[in-house]
Each structure stands twice: as structure tokens, then as C-alpha cells.
Amino acid sequence: QPLPEGLKETVEKVARDYQFFHAEVSFPDVTNRGGFDVILANPPWEHNEIKEQEWFATRNTVIAGATGAKRKQMIANLKTTDPLMYKTFCEAKRTVDGMNHFFYTSGLYPSCGRGRINFYAVFAEWMRRALNDDGLLGCVVPSGIATDDTTKIFFQNMMETKSLISLYDFENRKKIFPAIDSRIKFCLLTTGSGRKPMAERAHFVFFAHSTDEIDDPDKNFSLSPQDIALLN
């Protein structure tokens, strides 16, 4: 049965625009073995949203400098004053909205595909799912992975399945990452897939300023799932 007219071209354009990645297609040998043995990553730390002022900062400084309802009215006026820019903005917004719709409704992100989507959270959920039963994920992510409301189900699952091995939390006061604010908190997260227990007790460090402090007995402690439940 022939494809509807234009469908093939539309699918190819969408694939180019969204840059879809299928691990099953790119790594069939890994998929056939049940998943990755190890994943090491520093995924993006940003919300999946259009920030109008940032988007227009290099395109239209007048719109970027406007505030609230006035800025939105100026954007709407582009439909007649600058149709190409308006079309480009709508396409960028559609990309963001489409991705969020996928995160919310695909069923692939039951723990982190909620609320105001931050890429690091959905990356962490996908990477953990991509491990084999004995695989390990080590990643650098904001400490919100353990403390934010939108990721609490993810953290709870790591604890309940005894797959969380360690979470080492840092403040960036010594500029481990020079390009980000010194108040930013991030962590080194090491976890298994959740399909089999990896650690009876997870190791934690909080408010470290350098990797040397990971071994500081005053900051290093371990907690079991029962301990977490008791504290909560």
C-alpha cells in the first residue's frame, strides 16, 4: 500500500529536525546483551523550555528588553512585521513542546517525566534503564536528583531497589566547574539499573568542596532504605 503523499518527506524532515537517537539501532550488539555494562556521563543541566529573553537576545534586542505582556504582544506582532522570525520562533517553541509532550506521555520516563522538565533528570532515567542487570551508571548531575520534588520517585526507586551505591554532593565554591555559579550544588551519582540489589547501604557525602572531602569521616556516611524511611 503506497504511503500518503508527502508522508515520507515529512518523516525525514522531522527526523532531521529532532535528531532522534535510538540506542537499539545504534548499538544492537549492546541491546542484544541486555544493555550497557557501564555508562559515564555529564548530561545537560537545563530546563527544556523557551526563555523568550534569551532566545531574542541575539535576534531582536528590543523584544528581548521588553517585559511581560508587552514582550508577548511584540512577539505576536512579528507575524506581520517579520514573518520569518515569527516562523522560526514558533518552530523552536514547537520543538520544545513536542519534546515535553514525549517526556510526559510516552511512558518511558515514569519517574522524571513530570513537572518542569530538566534534561539531566530524564537523561539519568534513560541511562539507568539502558544498563544491563549488572551494569553501573556514573554521572555528574545537579544534587536536585535527590532533593527535588520532580525527581523524588526516581530517588525513592534507587533506594528501595538497593541500586544506589553512592551520592557525593558538592558546592561549587572552589570552582570545580569554573563556568557555573559558586552556589550551584551538583553530585557524583553511582547507581545500578534497579533490577537487582547493588548495595545494602548507599554512601553519601554532602556539602563537599573538593574530591578530597569524599573520604572525610565527618562528611561521609551511609544509609539503608529503612534509614531513609525513618528520616522521612
N, C-alpha and C positions, 0 to 999 in steps of 0.2 A: 504494500500500500504506500503510495507516494506521500512524502511529507507535505504539510500545508505550505503554501508559498511563503517564502521568507523566513520560515522557522529555523532552518539550518544556519542562515546568516545571523539571525538574532542570537541563537545559542552561542555561536562562535564569538560574536561581539561581547556578550555578557561574560563569557569565559575569559576573554582578554581583559575586560574592564575590571573584573573582580579578582583575577589571578587565583582561581581555585587551586587548592592543593589537596590531593588525595594520597595519603600515605600508602594505601593499599595498592595504588597504581605505581607510585614512585619507588616503593620498597616491597615488592611482592615476596621476596625471599624472607624478609623480616616478618611480614604478616603471616606467612605460612608457618613460621616457627612460633607463633603466638604473641609476637610483639618484640619490642626493643629490650636488650639487656640493660642498657644504660642510656639515659638522656641527661645531658648537661645543657643548661640554657639560662639566658638572661632575657626574658621576653619583654615586650614593650610595657612601660608603666604609664599608660594614658587612657583616658576615657574615650569610648567610641562615640563621639559627638562632634557636631559642627559648632565651633566657637566663632560666632559671626565677626567679632572684632579682629580676631587673629586671621580669619580667612580673608577679610577685606583689607588687612593692613598693607599688603603688597599689591593690592589691586585697585582699591579706591579708598584713599585716606580720609576723605570726607565722611563716607559711610562708617568707616572704622572708628572715627572720632565721635560719631553721634551716639546717643544713648536711648535705651528703652524703645518706646513706641515710635519715636522719630526715626530711629535706625531701621526698624521694621518697615515703616512706610517708605523710606528711601529705597530699601531693597525691593519692595513691591513695585515701585516706580521704574525700576530697571527694565521691567517687562516691555516698556515703550521707549525708554531713553537709551538703553544698552541691552538689546535682546540677547546678544551673545554672552555677555557676562551673566545675565539672569539665567540663561540656559545652563551655563557652566556651574553656577551656584546650585541650581535645582538638581543637577546630576550628582554633585558632591553630596548634597543632603540625602538624595535618594540612595546613594551607596551606603551611607551611614545607617539610614532607616532600614534598608534591606538586610544589612548585617545584624542589626539588633533584633529584627524580626526572626532571623535564623537562630540567633542565640536563645531567644525566648521560647520558640515554638518547635524547634527541630527534635527536641528530646535528647540531644547529645550533651547538653550542659545542665543537667537537673540540679546540680549543686550551686553553680556560679552564674548561670544564665538568667539573672534576675536583677531588678533594680537598675541602678546606673552602671552599665557595663564598663568594667575596666579590663583592658586586654590581658593584663598579667593573670587575672583570675581564670578566664576561660582558657588561656594557654596552659595554665597549671592543670586544670581539669582534663584537657585533651591529652597532655603529655603523660599524666598519670594513667589514663585509660590506655595509652599506646604501649605501655610496658607489658612484658610477659609476666607470668606469675611470680618469678624470682627477680624481676627487674627492679632497678633503682632510678629514681629521679632526683637530680641535684640541681636546684635553680636559685637564682637571686631574684627575689620579689619583694614588694613592699610588705612591711610587717602586718599590714591590714589583712593578710591572708589568714591570720589567726585571731584578729580582733574585730574586723568589720562585720556588720550585720549581713551584708550580701554574701559573705563567704563562710558564715558560721556553720552551714550544713556541710561544706567541704571539710572544714577543720574537724567537726564532730565525727565525720566518717573516718578520717585518718586516725583519730584516737580510738574510736570504737572497734575498728578492724585491726588495731595494733600495727598499723603500717607506717606511722610517723616515727622516724628514727631520731631526727634532731631538728631543732629550730633555733638558730643563733641570730639574735636580734641586735642591730647596730643603729646608733645615732651617727649621723654623718659629720660630727663636729670636727674631726680631724681630716675631713675632705678625702675620704677614701674614694669617693666619686667627686672630682673637682667641679664638675659642671652642674651639680644639683645643690639645692639649699642645705645648709648645715643642719637644719632641724628635721630633715627627712629621715624617716626610720625605714630600714629595709632589713631583710633577713636572708640567711642561707638556709634553705629548706631541703631536707633529705627525707624521701618517703618512698614506700613501695606502692604497688598497684592497688592494694586493698583486698586482693583475692586470697592472700594468705598472711598470717601474722609475721611481722619482721622484727618487732621489738616489744617486749613486755612493758617497758617503761621508755618514754621518749625523753631525750635530753634537751634542756633549754638553757639559753643564756639571754638575758635582756639588758638593754642599755650599755652594750659594749661599744667602745670607741676604736678598737683595733682588734685584729685577729688574735693577738697575744692574750687578750682577756677571755678567750674561749675556755682556757684552762684555769681561770681564776676560780678558786673554790668558793669565793663569796658570791659569785655570779652564776656558777654552774650548778644546776640541779636537775633532777629527773622526776617525772610524774607518770603515774599509771592512769588508765581511763577512769578508774574508781576515784583517784585523787582529783581529777578534773571535775567529775560529777559532784564530789563533796564540796569543792571550792565554789562551784556554780550554785 
